[in-house]
Amino acid sequence: MVDGARRVIFLILGWLSLLLGVLGIFLPILPTTPFAILAAYFFSKSSKKLHNWLLNQKHLGPMISNWESHGVIRPRAKILATVTMTLLFSYTLIFVPIAVWIKIVVSFIGISVMAFIWTRPSEVSN
């Protein structure tokens, strides 16, 4: 892929991720943290200016910096992600009439994502 086209795609994905993250502040079904981190990743590949702007945001900046520098997810973000995922996955498992094998796959994905989140450090170690 041509570098210019790749940059534009990453830029669009960055803005889309940021938009979803901002919506997640107001809608409990969308997790803010992963989308903000994803936006930072895409901006780091497409626009250093936007990446730095995101890192300097009062509420999102420290969380993104902690992730980029140390792989840290704060306890509050872990709890919010776990509660949100549990509610959403439980709804699917209990109320959506789908095949059992799909419910098993959904359960496996949910447990895997939560395991990843909870195995990340909660604070920066010195």
N, C-alpha and C positions, 0 to 999 in steps of 0.2 A: 504494500500500500504506500502511496506517495506520502511523504512526511506532512505536507500541508493538509491533505485530506484526513490523515490520522489525527492531526492537531485539532481540526474542526470537529471531528467525531468525539474526541475526548472532551473538548470544550462543551459541546452540547450535552454529553453525558454528565459532565460536572454540574452544569446548571440544572439539569433534570434531577440529579441526586440531591442537590441543595434544595430545590423546590419541594421534593418529597420530604426531606428532613424538616423543613420549616412547617410544612403541613402537619408533620408528626408532632409538633409542639401543641397543636390544637386538636388533633384527632388521635385518640388513644390506640387506634389500630395500626398506625404507622410509627415505627421506632425512629426517633430523631438521630440517635448516636450513629448507627451503622450508615445511614445516608449521608451524614455530615463527614464521616471518615471516607466514605466512597467519593464524595464530592472533592475532598482534599486530594485524594489519589488522582482523580481525573484532572484536576487543576494543576497538580504538580507535573503532569505529563503534557499539559497544553498551554498553561499560562502561569509563569512564576509570579506575576503581579496578582492574579486572582488567588493563587495559593497563599501568598503572603497576606493578602487581605483577609482571607478566611482564618488564618492562624492568629491574626490580630483582633478577631471578634471577641468581645467580652465574655460571652457565654460558651461559644463553641470552640474558640481558640485553644484554651488550656486542655480541653478533652482531646482535641485532635493532636496537639503537640505531645501529650502523654502517650498517645497511641503510636505516633510516628517515631518517637524517640525511644520508648521503653516497652511498647506493647501492653500498656496499662489500660484497663477498663475499670473505672471507679465503681465502688459497691452500689451506689444509687443507680447507675446505668445498668448494672447487672440485674438488680432487682426489678427495675422497670421492664427490661427486655424479657426477663423470665415470666413476669406476670402477664405481659402482653401476649407472648407466645403461647403460654399455657391456656389463656382464654381463647385465643384464636384457634389453636390446634384442637382444644377440647370441643369447641363448637363443631368443627368439622367432623371430629370422631364420633360425637354423640348424635348430632342432628342431621347431618348430610347423608342421604342414602347412597352410599358408594360401596364398592366391593371391599371385602375384608383385606385383600392384599394391598389396596390403596391406603387403607387405614394403617396398615403395618408400615408402609413406606413413609407416610406422613409422621407417624410416631417416631420412626428411626431418625428422620430428618430433624424433627423437633428436639429429640434427646441429644443428637449430635451437635446441633447448634448451641444448645444450652451447655453441654459439656465443654465446648470450645470457649464459650464466654466465661464460665466459672473456673477454667484452668488458666486463664490469663491473670497476671498479677493485678492486685487491687491498688497498689501504690508504688511509687517510684522507689526502687532500692538504691542505696548509695554505695 
